Amino acid sequence: MNYFKDKVAIITGGGSGIGRELCFQLAKSGATVVVADIREDYAESTVDEIKNRGGTARYMKVNVASEAEVQQLIEETVSQYGRIDYMFNNAGIAIGGDVRDLTMAQWKKVMDINWNGVLYGSTIAYRVMAQQGFGHIVNTASATGLMPQPGNTPYCASKHAVVGLSQSLRYEGADVGVKVSTICPGHVQTDIYKNMTVANVPNEKVVESLPSGAMKTSEAVDLILKGIIQNKDIIIFPVAVRWAWRIHRLFPALLKQAWLRKIRSIRKLKDGEVTQ
C-alpha cells in the first residue's frame, strides 16, 4: 500500500488498541508516524517496535484534554516535518453505569478526553491543513455515536458529539482541501472496556459481561485505512453494526428491547436485582 508512503501522520492514543495498530500499519506503508499518548511506556513501546521493523516514528507525550498540549503537538510536528498529512484523533476512555450513580467529575473526564480532545485536535489541525491546502482529519467515534448505548451514556454522548463535529467539518473543509472522516466501529479487541469504570459495578463483572466475537484490531485498521483511501465520510464496521444502524434510522422501535436489555443488564450486575 503506497498511498501513505512519505506522509506525516499524528495518532493520539497511539500507544494501545486501534491507535497502536494504526501506527504499525501506517509506518509499514512508509508514513512517518507521530505516536501521541499520555502513557509514555505504551507509546515508547509502539515507537520501538516500529523502528525495529524499519519504520519511522517518534513519541510525543500529550494529554489531549489540554488545548495547549494539543497545540504544541501539532506545532512541533509542523516545525519538524513541514506539514501534517493526517491527524488521527483517536484517544478515548469509557466510564459508564446507571446515570444516577455517575458523578459530574466522571462525566467531565469522559468529555474532556473523548470530546474536547477531538475538538482541539480537529480544529487546530484544520487551520494548519486549510493553510497548506491539503490534509485528512480522521476522528474515532463509535457505533454508539450513531445509536444509543444506555449504561454507557457519557461515552455515547461524547461520541455523538464527535460525529456531529466531523460530519459538519467535512463539508466546511471540502473547498479548502481538507478531508474529514469518522470511524464508527463496533466491538473491537482493545482494552477500552477492560479498563472501563462502571459506577458501582466491579470491573471483573464488566469484563465477564463483554460479548464474544470482537473484531481483531488488525482487521479493523485494514478497514479504516481502506475507508480513508476512498475518502469515506463514515467508516462503520462490522457488517452487523451497519445493519443495526440502518434499522435504527428507519425503524427505531425495533431495537427498543435491545436498548432496554442493555441498561437492565448493568443494573443486574450492580445489585443483582431483576428489572421488569
N, C-alpha and C positions, 0 to 999 in steps of 0.2 A: 504494500500500500504506500505509494509515493505521494499521496495527496498532502500528507502532513510533513513531508521532508523539508528541513530547514525552517520550519515555522517556530514561533515562540509562543509557548502556552503556559499560563498560570493556572494551577489547580489548587483551590482551597480544600482543606480536608484531604490533602494528598497522601497522608500517612497511613490511611487504612481504607478498607471497603472499596466502594466504587471509585473513589478518588485515587487510591493506590494503583488499582488496575488501569485506570485511565493514564496515569503517569507511565506505567510499564509499556502499554501499547503505543502511546504517542512517541515515547522515546525509541521504541523498536522501529517505528515508522520514520525515524530521522528527525523528530522535533526536538528542540531544546525545551526542557521542562523545568519550570519553577515549582517546587513542591512547597506549598504554603500550608502550615499547620501549627497549632499551638503546642502540640506534643512533639518535643524535639527528638525523643528516642524513636518514635514511629516514623517520623519524616526522614531522619538521617538514615534509618534502615532502608527506606524506599530509595533514597539517593544513592546509597552504597550499592544496592543491588542493580540499579540502572547503570551505574558506572562499571560494575563488574561485567555487565553484559555488553559493554562497549558504547553505551548511550551517553547523552549529555544532560546533566541535571544539577541543580543547586537547591539548597534549602533556605527558606526564609521563614523565620518564626513570625506568626501573625495571629492575633486574636481578632476574628472577623467582626466581633461585636464593637470593636473600636474603629471609628471612622478614620482617625489619624493613622492607625496602623495599616489599614487597607490602602489609604492614600500613599503611605510610604512604600508599601509593597509594589504598587503599580508604578510609582515614580522611579523607584530603584531599578525595576525591570526595564523600563523605557530607557533609562540612563545607560544601563549596561548593554542592552541589545538593540536599542534604536527604535523599537516598536513592540506592539503586542498583537499577535495574530488571533489568539484565543484566550478568553477569560472564562474559566470554568468555576462558577460559584457553587461549590459542592458541599461545603461543610454544613453539618446539621446534627441535631440531637433530638431526642424524644423524651417527653415527660407526660405521662398520662394518668388515667384513673377517673373515677367519678368526679365531675366538676365540683361537687360540693366539698370534696376533700382537698382540692388544689389551692395552693396559696398564690397570691399575686406575685410573689418572688419567683415561683416556678413558672408562671405564665410569662413573666418578663424575661427569664433566662432563655426560654424557648424562642420568644420573639426576637430577642437581641441577636441570637445566632442565626436562626433559620430565616428571619425576615430582614432585620437590619443588615446582617452580613451580606445577604444577596443584594439588598438595596445599595449599600455602599459600593460593593464590587461592580455592580451593573452600571451605576450612574457615573462613577469615576472612570471606569474603563470606557464607557460610551463616549465621554468627552474626548478622550485620547484617540479612540478609533475614528470618531467623526472628523477630527482634525487631520488624521493621517489618511482618511478616505477609504479605509478597509478595516475589517476585523469581524470576529464572530463571538458573541456572548452566549454562553451555554449555562443555563440555570437548572440546578437539580431541584425539582419539586417532588411530586409523588402522585401515585394514583389517587391518594387522599387529597390532593389539590384539585381533583375533579369531581370527587364524590365524598359523602360524609364518612367519618370514622369515629363514631361515638366510643368513648373510652380512651380516646387519644385526641381530644378536641383542641388543645393548644397546638399540637403538631399539625393537625388538619387545617386549622385557621391560618397558620403561618404559610403552609404550602398553597392554600387558595390565594393568598396574597402574592406569592411568588408567580403563580400562573397569571394573575391579572397584570402584574408588572411586566412580565416577559412578553405576553401577547400584545400589550399596548406598545411597548418599546420596539417590538419587531416592526410595526408599521411606521413609527417615528424614524427608525433607522434606515428604512428602505431607500430613501432619497439621498442619504449621506454615506452609503456604502457599508453600513453596519448591519450584519445579520444577527438574529436572536432566535435561539431555540430553547425549548423547555423539555426537560427529561421528566417523565412521569412513570416510574417503574412500579410494579407490584412488589411481591416479596422476593428479595434477592439475598443471597448468602453473605450478609455483612453482620457486624456486631452491634448495629444500632439498637435492636430490640433486646439483645443480651445485656447491653449496658443501660437499658432504659429504666428510669424510675417510674413506678406506678404507685400512686398515693395509697398507702395502707395495704399494699399487696407485696409480699416477699418476692424478690427478684426471681428466685428459683421457680416459683409458681408461674411467673410470666414466661420464663424460658420453656417450661413444660407445656404451656398452652400454645406455643407458636405452631403454625401449620407446617406440615411437611411439604416437600416438593419445591423448595425455594430454588430460584434460578441461580446458576453459577455466576459469580461475578464476571468471569471472563466472557461468558455468553452475553451478559447484559451490556458490557462495554463494546463488544462487537456490534451490537445493535445500535448503541449510541453513536459510535463513530460512523457507521453507515448512514444514520439519520442526519448527522452533521454534513457529511459529503453531499447528501441530497438536499440540504438546507430545509429540512422539515421544521414546521413550526412547533409541533408537539411530537415527541418521541415516546410513545407509550407501549409498554410490553409487560408481561407476555400476552399471548392472544386472548386468554381468559379475561384479563383485565380490560382489553379493548372491548370485548363483548359486554362486560359489566358496565363500562362507561356508556356504551350505546343504549343499553337497556335503561340505565339511569336517566339519560337525556330524554328518551322517547316515552318510557313507561315507568316513571319513578316509583309508583306504588308497588310494582312487582318486587322491589328489593326492600320494602319496608320491614319485612320479618327478619331479613338478614341483619339490618342495622339494629333492630331491637335485640336480636340474639347476642350481638356484639357487646352491648353495654350490660346486658344481663349476665354474660359470662364473666365480665370484670367484677361485677358486684358479688357474684358467687365466689370468685377467688378471694375477695376481700373478707367476707364474713361467713361464707358457707350458706347464706340464705338462698332460698329458692324464690325467684321472682316470677310472678304470673305474667 
